[in-house]
Structure formats: C-alpha cells, structure tokens
C-alpha cells in the first residue's frame, strides 16, 4: 500500500557544482533557471562538508559528518542498516526506487567492481541500481560504463589520459576528452537515465535518482561543447599579511590548502578551467532538459516532483586555489532547486542570495518529506521548520552560518 497522496520524485544530483554558478550572466542555463522559476531556488544552500564522501553519506542518511566521524574523504562504506530516506520511501510509500550514476557510498581507493555493491544498495533501499564511479576513480573501478568503454576499445586510452592529467597533482590540466561523445560519462548517463525513466511503473509511486559525475574535474568537456565567453576573475587571495593570517590561521585547513598552490594557479590554466567548467554546466543543463522532456511524455508527469542539487562547490581559482576542502564560499555553497508537482502555487517568494542559509542535507530530507507525505506540508512548510543556522564540518574544523 502506498502512502496517501505520495508523489513521484525525479532527483538529479551533480558532483561539485558550486551554488553561485547558476544565475551568472555568462552562463546559458535555460532549463535549470526555468526550474528555479517554477519552484524553490535556495540560493544560500550549504553542504554539510566540502568533500564528496562525507557530503554524500550525510545527504543519504540525514546524519552529520561529525556524528559519523567522517569529516573528510577517506575509504568508507555506509552501513547496510544506516538511516536512509530511500529505504523509507520503499518501505513506507511502496516506491519503486532506482539510482543511476555516482553514489560514492563505498570505497573507490582500490580496484573493484561497483556491481559488487548491489546488496548494499538494496539494503539502503534501492530496488535497482546502475552505479558508476567518478572519472578519476574509473582508473581502477569497473562498472557498466567501463564495460562499454572496453568494448569500444577506448578504456585504456581514457585511463592513460586520466593518469597524464593528474601527473604531479596537476588537477588544472584542461583539454577535451579522448572519449567519443556517446561514452562521455555525463552524456552516457543521460541515455541510461532516459531508459530507466521510460520503464518506471505508472501504478505506484517511484524515485529515480540520477547522479551525474560532472562537473567534477577533470576539465575535459567534449570539443563540440566548448565555447568562450567573458568570465570575471575569481576572488583574489588577500595581500595584507595580517588579514591573511586572520582568515587563514597557520594551522587551519585553508592555510594547509594554500601550501599546495603557494603562488596560485597559472593564469592561462585558470582562464581555461573556468571556461571548461562553464561549458560543462551548459552541457549538464541540456541533459536535464532531455530528462524533463522524457518525463513530460509520461502520464504521471503532473504527479512528479523534481529536485536538483549538488554535493558541494568548487573553488575555481578563488584565492588561487582549486577543488574544495575548505570553508571558502565557492567550496561550501551547493546548488538546490525543488519543483513540486505542477510547480509552485500562489505567490512566489524571492529566495535571494542574502537570505537565511539552508543546509543541504536538511533541504534534501525536507523534499523527501514533502514527496512522501504531502498531507503533512509542502516543501516550503518544511523549510520554515528548519534551523536558521547551518553547521559545516571539515577535518578538525567547524563553522556555523546564520
């Protein structure tokens, strides 16, 4: 028996999409901006931790990184009996639950096959899963996608390219992917997601979680997606020694991160990687559009909520730094959009960037409650019940935003 009034849920997540790169004038993102107009656009949504594994375990389980003792990336496997909003959807709401893409709920640091994780994913609440690793981990993790790459004769070339990109920790290497477009991870995943969306039942509620590995580096958008535009420079590192010492004390994670890039990033690489990142966002925006087109062809489209979010941000040269793993705004701010079935009703509140902050994990669980038990209140109702403070943990440090 399904929960009374339960709604279908298309949940789309991205890896490392910084939350302030949606409404910028240099980006062409018509699909996601359309969703933002039709639903809730949380412009101050913040991750629980600015690294992939803690953030992703947190958003699934609803637990904080600190309570999990998982405040930075390390080999970690979610316990099969850990709390899971997906399991609740299946057990309470009789949902058909499907995930495709990157989860990162098990270790990727040693060679393995992600299909061995199927028992764990079933225990966490998924009826069906087609899991892939992030691009860097594809050097050692097998999956359905690596099978396709091997069949096409491009897997070893791809792994060699990845190895070269990250030689000497050169995360800022920018050049088009060596893969054919159809096998580029985000593009391939769109095809898989469309297959699954088409095959979902129409006589019971469902969850389809599409977890794109992009726009996480490598900076390798396919050539046909590359264009240039004028992008303002990133936030510069303070030049005043006293201010720098105050904002990045000697023993802080930020001071440690600056040791990796003591002189910042090479100017040419910085401009190139910001262009590539923008191109990647535009590629992903089109993939979301394709999924929404398939959704609209279903008879239950008007009974389906759509949520779009990211696990954390990306520095993109702020302070001369790259990646995440600190408390600078670009690293901790996440994307979060939620469109209820048929869009928002009544007057639309303006969710400005200077309004109160929202926690990513709490916001995702609020969407879950609104989908599973709409009679208990809308997504906006659950937002109003949330704490007005957001705590973010990384390594041994913690900050609270208001």
N, C-alpha and C positions, 0 to 999 in steps of 0.2 A: 504494500500500500504506500503510495506517495504521500508526502506531507501536503496538507491542504494548500492549494494555490502555488505550489513550488514552481519556480521558473527555470528555464534552461539557462545555461551560463557558458558563454564563449569567453574564456580567459586567455589573454595574449600577453606574454611577458618577453622582455628584452634583457640582454645582458650588457650592462654598462652604458645605458642611455641616460645622460645627465639631464635632470629635470628642467633646466633652464634653456635647453635647446629644443624648443617646440614652437614658441611664438616669435622667434627671432626673424627679423625681416629678410635675412639672407637664405632662409630655408623655404623650400617649396613642399609643404606637407599638408595638402588639402584634405586627406582622409582623416588624419588624426585631429586636425583642427575642427573638422566637421563633427567628429565625436565629442570634442570638447564643448562645442556649442550646444549639442543635444543632451548633454549630461553634466556631470560634476567634473571639474577640472581643478585638481588640488595642486596649485602652483607652489605651495610650500609643503611638499611631501618629502619626508626624510627616512632614509634607510635606518635599520637598527644597527648596522655595521657596514663600513665601507670596504668590504671584501665579499667575494662571491659565496663561499661556503656558509659562513655564519648568517648572512642575509637570507639565503635560500632555505636553510634549515628553520630559521625563525619564521619566515612567512608561511611555511607549511604547517608548523607545529603551534604557532602562536606564542612560543616561548622566547624570552630574551636571550641574546648571546651570552650575557653574563650568567644567567641561570643555567645555561647549557655548558658553561665553561668552554665556550667556543667563540672567542673574540678576535680571531684572525684565522686565515686559511691554514689548515693542516689536514692530514688524512683523517677522514671522519665518515662514519656510516650512521645514518639515522636508525634508531632502534625500531624494530618492526611494530612494537606496541606504543610508539610515541604518539602524542596527540596529533590529529590530522583532520583538517576541515574537509578533505576529500573523503575520508572514511565516514565522516558524519553525513555527508551528502548521500553516500551509498546506503548506509545503514538506516538513517532516519528518513531520508527522502526517496529511497529506491531509485537513485540516479544511476544511469549508465555513465561511467567515469572513464575518460580516455586522456592520456597525455602523449604528446609527440614533441620531441626536441630535447633540449638540455635540462636536466634536473639538478645534477651535482649533489645528490644525497648519498653518494657512496664515493670511496676514494678513487682518484684518477691518476695517482702518482706512480703506479706500477702497471705493466702490461696486463690487460684483461679484456673481457668481452662484456659489454654492457647488458647483453641479453641474459647474462647470469643474474642480473638484478631483478628479474621479473618476479620472483617470490617476494622480495622486499617491497616492490611497488604494489603488488596485490595486497600485502599486509597493510600498507599505508592507505589503501582504499581504491586503487585503480583497477578497473576491470581489464583494461587493455593499455599497452604502452609500446611506443616505438621510440626508444631513447637513443640520443647521440651525445657525444662529448663536445666540449668547446674545441675550437680549432687547434689550439696548442696541444691539448690532450689527445687529439686524433693521431698524434705521432706514435702513441702506444695503445690507445683504446680501440677495440674493434666494435663494430655496430653494423646495422643495416646499411648505413651510408658508406662505411669503408668497404663493405662488400661491393657496392655499386661502383666505387672508385677503382677497386681492384679489377672488376670485370671490364671497366673502360680502359684499363691499362695506364691510369694516371695516379694511382695511390703513392707509389714510390717517388714519383716526381713531386707530388704535393708535400710529402713528408720531408724530402730533401730541401724544398723551398722553405718550409717552416723552420727547419734546422738552421738554414743560412740566415733567415730573417732575425733569429734570436741569438745568433753567434755574438759572443762578448756582451750579452744582455742588451742588444740593440733593439729595444722594443719600438723604436721610432722609424724603422725601415718602412718605406712606402713604395709600393709598386702593385700593379694589377695582379690578380690571382692567376695561377697557372692552370686552374681548372676550367673546363667548359662551363658556360653559364648554367646549364641544366643541373650540374653537380655542385655548384657553389652552395655551401651549406644552407644559407637562408633561403635561396631560391628553390633548392631541392625540398626543403622542409615545407614550403608553401604548397607544393604539389601533394605531399603526404597529408598535410592538414586538410586540404580540399577533399581528398579521398575519404578521410575519416568523417568530415563534416557531412558529406553526402550520405554516408552509411549509418548515421546515428538514428535511433528509433524515433518514431513520431507518436508513440503511445505511452511514453513515460518520460520524465524529465532527464536531462543529460548535462554533463560537464565535458567540454572539450578544452583542454589546456594546451595551447600552442606556445612553446617556449623557444623562441629564436635565440641562437648563439650570438648573433650580432646585436649591436655594433661593436662589441668587444674586439680589440685588436687581435690578429694582425690587420694592418691597414692595407687591405688588398681588394678593394671593390673592383668588380669586373670592369674592363675598359669601356664597355658601352654605357656604363652608368656614370662615367667620370665627366664632370664639368667644373668650371671655375666660377667663383663669384667673389665679391668683396666681403671679407670677414674681418671684423675688428680684431685687434691683437688681444691676447689673453691678459688676465690680471698679472701685473708685474710683481716681482719679489720686492719687499720693502728695502730701500737702500740705506735707511738710517739704522745703524747698528743697534741702538737702544730699542727701537721699535721692533726690529727683527728678533732681538733676544727676548722681548716681552711676549711676542706672538709665537715664537718657536724656541722655548727654553732649551738649553743644551741637551737635556736627557729626554726630550719629547720625541714622539713618533715623527713629527714634522721635521724636526732638526735631523733626525736619522735619515729621513727620506731625502733631504737636501744634500746629504753626503753622496748619494748616487748621482745626482746631477748638480755638482757644486757650481758650475758655470751656466746652468740652464741647458736648453736643447739647442742644437744647431738651427739657425734661423730658417734655412731652406727646408729642413726636415719639419720644423714646426708649422710653417705655412702649408706644406704638402699634407701633413697628417690631419690638420684641421679641415682642409678641403676634402680629404678622403672620408673623414668622419661625417661631414655634411652630406656627401654623396651616399654614404651607407644609410643614413637616416631617410633620405629620399627613396632609396631602394626599398627599405622596410615599409615605409608609408604605402608604397604601391602594393606590397604583399598583403598588408592589412586590407587594402581596398579589394583585392581579389577574394580574400576570405569573406568579406562582407557581401560581395556580390553572390557568392555561393549560398551564404546564409539567407539572403533575401529570396532565393529560389525555393526555400523550404516552406512548408505550410505552417510551421510553428515559429517563424521568424519574429512575429509580433509578440511572442511569449518568451523572448530570449534577451537576457541582459548581456552587455559586453563590457568587459573590464580590460584596460591596457595599463601595464605598469612595467617598471624596471627595478632590478635588484639594488642598484646604486648608480653613482655617476662616473665620470671620467674627467681627469684634470685638464687634459688637452693643452698643456703648456702653462696653466696658471702657476705662478711663482717659478716658472722654468721647469715644471715637473710634469710627470706623465702617470697614467694609470690611476690608482686610488690609494687607499691605505693611509688616510689622514683625515683631519676634520675640516679641511678647506671646503667651501660651499660646493664647488664643482664635483667633489668626490662623494658628498653625503646626500645630495639632493636627487630624488628619484622622480620619474615620470609616474603620474597616476591619473587615469581617466575612468569614469564609470558612467555608462549609459544604461538606464533601466529599460525594460521592455517599452517600446513605443516612445522612448525619450522622456525627458522631464516634463512634468505637468505644472501649470501655473507659472508664476513669475520666476525668472532665473536669477539667482543670486550671483553677484560678481565675485569670483574667487581670486582675489588679487594676490600678487606676489608678496605684499606686505601684510597679509592677514595672518592669523594664527597658524602655527605649524601642525602637521598631521604626521603620525607615524605610519610608515609603510605597512608593517605587519598588522597594526590595528586597523588600518584602512582596508586591507585585503579581507580581514575577518569580518569587518562591517559589511562589505559587499557580499560575503558568504551568508551572513545572517539575513540580509535583505532578499537574497535569492531564494534561500531555503524556506524562510518563514516570513513572507511579505506581510502577513497579517500583524506581525509584531512591529512593523515600522519600516519606512523607506531607508535607503542608504543615507540620505540626509539626516533622518532621525537618529540613526546610529552614530553618525559623525558628531552630532551635538552631544552625545553621551560620553564622548571620548575625553581623556585627559587633555588639558590645554598645554601640557609640557611634553616634549619628545626627548627621550634619552638615547644617546648613540654611544656605543662602546667600540673601542678598537684596542687590541693588545691590552696593556695595563691601564689605559686611559679611558675617560668617560666624559661626555659633555651633555648638558641639558639645554634645549632650546625652548623659548617661550614666544 
